[in-house]
C-alpha cells in the first residue's frame, strides 16, 4: 500500500508566512543540485549566532548585467540565473 504524502499547512502570523511542521536547522548549509547529482554546498552558517536568522537572499534586478552563475567542477555543468527582456510568443 502506498504511503500517504505528508501535507504541509501554511500559517500566517504577524505578517509573515511559515509552513507548519518545518523546523529550523542549527548547523546549516545551503546547497544547489543539478538533476540527481550530488548536492553542491555554496554557503554555510559560520557560527550559531541566533540574534539574527541565518539566511541567504538573492536579488536579480531588471538589468541586463543581473546574473548569478553556479559551476559544478565535477560534472562541468553550469547553473545560470539571470534577467532578460520578455520574449513575446
C-alpha positions as CSV (number, residue, x, y, z in Angstrom):
1,X,0.0,0.0,0.0
2,X,1.5,3.4,-1.0
3,X,2.4,5.8,1.8
4,X,0.2,8.9,2.1
5,X,2.1,12.0,1.1
6,X,2.7,14.3,4.1
7,X,0.9,17.6,3.6
8,X,2.1,21.0,4.8
9,X,0.0,23.7,6.2
10,X,0.7,27.4,5.5
11,X,0.4,29.5,8.7
12,X,0.3,33.3,8.8
13,X,1.5,35.1,11.9
14,X,2.2,38.8,12.3
15,X,2.5,39.5,8.6
16,X,4.9,36.6,7.8
17,X,4.2,33.1,6.5
18,X,5.6,29.8,7.5
19,X,5.0,26.2,6.8
20,X,3.7,24.2,9.8
21,X,5.7,21.1,10.6
22,X,9.0,22.6,9.4
23,X,12.0,23.1,11.8
24,X,15.0,25.3,12.0
25,X,18.4,23.8,11.3
26,X,21.0,24.7,13.8
27,X,24.0,23.6,11.8
28,X,23.0,24.9,8.4
29,X,24.5,24.8,4.9
30,X,22.9,25.9,1.6
31,X,23.1,23.8,-1.5
32,X,22.0,23.6,-5.1
33,X,21.7,20.4,-7.1
34,X,21.8,19.5,-10.8
35,X,19.2,16.7,-11.5
36,X,20.1,13.8,-9.2
37,X,23.8,14.7,-8.9
38,X,25.4,15.2,-5.6
39,X,24.3,18.5,-3.9
40,X,26.8,21.3,-4.0
41,X,27.3,23.5,-0.9
42,X,27.6,27.2,-1.7
43,X,27.3,28.6,1.8
44,X,27.4,27.6,5.4
45,X,26.4,29.2,8.6
46,X,29.6,30.3,10.3
47,X,28.5,30.3,13.9
48,X,25.5,29.6,15.9
49,X,24.6,33.3,16.4
50,X,20.8,33.4,16.8
51,X,20.5,37.1,17.4
52,X,19.6,37.2,13.7
53,X,18.1,34.4,11.5
54,X,20.7,32.8,9.2
55,X,19.5,33.2,5.7
56,X,20.6,33.6,2.1
57,X,18.9,36.1,-0.2
58,X,19.4,36.5,-3.9
59,X,18.4,39.7,-5.7
60,X,18.3,39.8,-9.5
61,X,17.2,43.3,-10.7
62,X,15.7,44.2,-14.1
63,X,19.1,45.0,-15.7
64,X,21.0,43.1,-18.4
65,X,24.0,42.6,-16.1
66,X,21.9,41.0,-13.3
67,X,23.4,37.5,-13.4
68,X,24.4,34.8,-11.0
69,X,26.3,31.7,-12.1
70,X,27.0,28.4,-10.2
71,X,29.5,25.9,-11.6
72,X,30.0,22.3,-10.7
73,X,33.6,21.3,-11.2
74,X,32.9,17.6,-11.1
75,X,30.3,17.5,-13.9
76,X,31.3,20.7,-15.7
77,X,27.6,21.8,-15.6
78,X,26.7,25.4,-15.1
79,X,23.6,26.9,-13.5
80,X,22.9,30.5,-14.5
81,X,20.2,32.7,-13.0
82,X,19.6,36.0,-14.9
83,X,17.1,38.6,-16.0
84,X,16.2,39.3,-19.6
85,X,13.6,41.1,-21.7
86,X,10.4,39.2,-22.1
87,X,10.2,37.1,-25.3
88,X,6.8,37.6,-27.0
89,X,5.5,34.4,-28.5
